[in-house]
């Protein structure tokens, strides 16, 4: 399943993926992280900077990234979002991801 992700969604997804799980899950997450993490060149191109606890970048230089998510990757993301929703811990930064991965 293909989705276009904004910079905000990619940052949110980086913090959303479960830090614990079985071997298969962690292997999938490791590969997923390689695809969604920001390269040094990409950060430089979008004029990224960290100011105290805030991440800033030039939105005109930060295009969406289209990624193809496999069934298991989509399930991991969907399950993490559903869990946040059930706990009433879903934040604004998760809403667009929820709309894309939980139908």
N, C-alpha and C positions, 0 to 999 in steps of 0.2 A: 504494500500500500504506500503510495507516494504522498508526502506532505511537504509543503513549503513552510519552513520555520524562520521566524524573525530572530534577531539577536536576543531579544527578551525571552522568547520561547526556548532558545538554546541554553541560555543561562539557567532558566527555570528547570529545564530538563536535566541539566548537569546536577542540580541539587535534589532532584526528585528520585533519581534511580536508587534502588535499595542498596545499602552498603553491605548487607548480609544476605545470604541465600545459599542454595545448593550449588554444586560445582557447575552444572549446566547453565544455571541462571547467571552466575558470576562470569562465566566465559562469554556469554552473549552480551552482558553489560560491558565487559572490557572492550569488545569489538565495537559496540555502539558508541562508547565514549571516544574511541579513536576517530569516529566519523563526525561527532558533533562538537568536539572540543575545538577551541580557537587556536590556530597556528600563530606564531609570532608575527609572520608576515601579514596575516589577516588583521590582527590587532593593530599593527602599525598602519595599515591601509585605512582602517575605520577610525583612526585617531583616538584609540582607546586610552583612557587614563583612569587611575584609581585616585579618588579624592576622599580621604578619610575612609568611611565605610561605603562609599558610593562608587559605582562604576559609571563612567561617562564615555560617550563615543559620538561621532558625527553620524546621525541617522542617514544622511545623504550618501554616505560612503559605506553603508552597512546593508547590502542587499540581502534579501531572503535567500535561504539555502534550501534547495529541493533535495530531499532524501527519500530513499525507498526503504521502508521498514518491513521486515519480515513478520510473519505471524507471531512468533514467540517474542520478538522485540515489542510489537504492538501490545501483546498481552501483558508484558512486564510493566509497560508504561501505563496502560489502562488500569491494571490492578493497583498500582501505586496511587493513581489519581482517585480511584474509587475509595481506597482506604482513607485518603485525606478527606474526601467528601463525607464519608460515614462518621469520621471523628470531628466533623465540622472545622477542619483545619485547612480547607482549601483557601488559597489566597488569590487576589486579583491576577497575579502573574501566571496562575495555573488555568484560568478560565478558558483561554483560547486553546490550550493543549487539551483540556477536558473536552471541548467541542470537537476537536479533531480526532481524538483517540477513544472517547467513550460516547457511544451513540445511543 
